[in-house]
C-alpha cells in the first residue's frame, strides 16, 4: 500500500499543524474532521498495512454510527454492514429465552446496531483519510517528542523530523505516546478472554444472540454482512504462553461445539487456527488529565473496556468528534481547551468502562441475581445524549 512520501509542515500563513499518532478508528476520525476544517494534519501508523486486513468483526451501536455519519462515511458503512435492532438471549442449546429491542443511542434515524467486518470499516476510514489530503506515513513511529511553549518537535523512526502545534496520541491500548509523556496508567486484565472468528452467515442469523452458561461464560455471534458473521466465545483468562497458536481452532471449536442452534453451522467453519483470534479483556481509564502540554490522548490510549456493551469503538470515535469540535471552534489551543475535552469525556467514558467491567465481573463471581438488564438499559439510555 503506497503512502504519502512526505509529511506536511505548516504553511507560512500560520495554519495550525497537527500530528496524529495511530491510524485506527479514533486517529483516522480526528484526522478527517480536522482536515475538513482546513487544519494541516500528518498521520503516522506503525503497521505498514495500516491494519487493513486484521480482525474478524465489530459491533457498532448507534452512537458510533452517529460519528461515522459526521465523518461522511455512513453510506459506505451502511452498504458494507448488517443493521439490526434487537438482541436475543438463548440457552446453551439454542432455545431463545427472550428478544429485547436495542436502544437507539444514535437517534431514531440510525439503526440501533450494525455489525460489519472490521477490515471493511478500517478500509473505509483509510479511504476517507487519504481523500482528506492528510499527510500519511506508514510503518513509522514517533521516537522522540520534545515540547516547548509553542509546539512539539518530533523525531520519527525513519529518521525524519517535524514540528507541530499539537500531537494527538491515538496509538492504542499499549500507547507509546502515553508512556512518553509520563502518564503511568496501564491496561489491566479483567480476568476474561475471548475467542473470535469470522464465518459465513446462516440465513436465520439476523441479530446478535448471546448464550450464557455452558463451558464458557458467553457464546455469541453478530451478523456482519449479508454473507458473513463473526462468532465469539468468552472464557476465563488462560496463560497465553500455554496455548499454542496452531491449536487456536481446536480450542475455540472445543468450546463452541457445546452450543446448539446455529452454532452447529458456525462450528463447522472453525478449522483454520490463523483465522481465530484470542485476546484478553482489559480495562483502562487514565486518571487525571489526558494531556501533557501539547500532547493529548484519545481512544484506547486513554481508555478501554471489555466488549460486553460493544462500546469500545464508539467511545473512541466520540473522543475524536469532541476533540475536533473543540480544536475547530475558534478557541486557543491551550491547556484549558484540552482540559475541557477531558472533562466532557470522562464522566461518559467512566460510566461505560465501569458498566462493561461490572457485567463481566458478575459472571466471574457467579452472581445469578445481578441486575444486568437494568445496568445495560441505564447505560444505553445515557448514551442517547450527545457527548
Buried (B, 14 or more C-beta within 10 A) or exposed (E): EEBBEEBBEBEEEEEBBBBBBBBBBBBBBBBBBBBBEEBBBBBBBBBEEBBBEEBBBBBBBBBBBBBBBBBBBBEBBBEBBBBBBBBBBBBBEBEEEEEEEBBBBBEEEBBBBBBBBBBBBBBBBBEBBBEBEBBBBBBBBBEEBEBEEEBBEBBBBEEEEBBBBBBBBBBBBEBBBBBBBEBEBEBEEBBBBBBBBBBEBBEEBBBBBBBBBBBBBBBBBBBBBEEBBBBBBBBEBEEEEEBEEEEBBBBBBBBBBBBBBBBEBBBEBBEEBEBBBBEBBBBBBBEEBBBBBBBBBBBBBBBBBBBBBBBBBBBBBBBBBBBBBBBBEEEEBEEEBBBBBBEBBBEBBBBBBBBBBBBBBBBEEEEEEBEBEEBBEEBBEBBBEEB
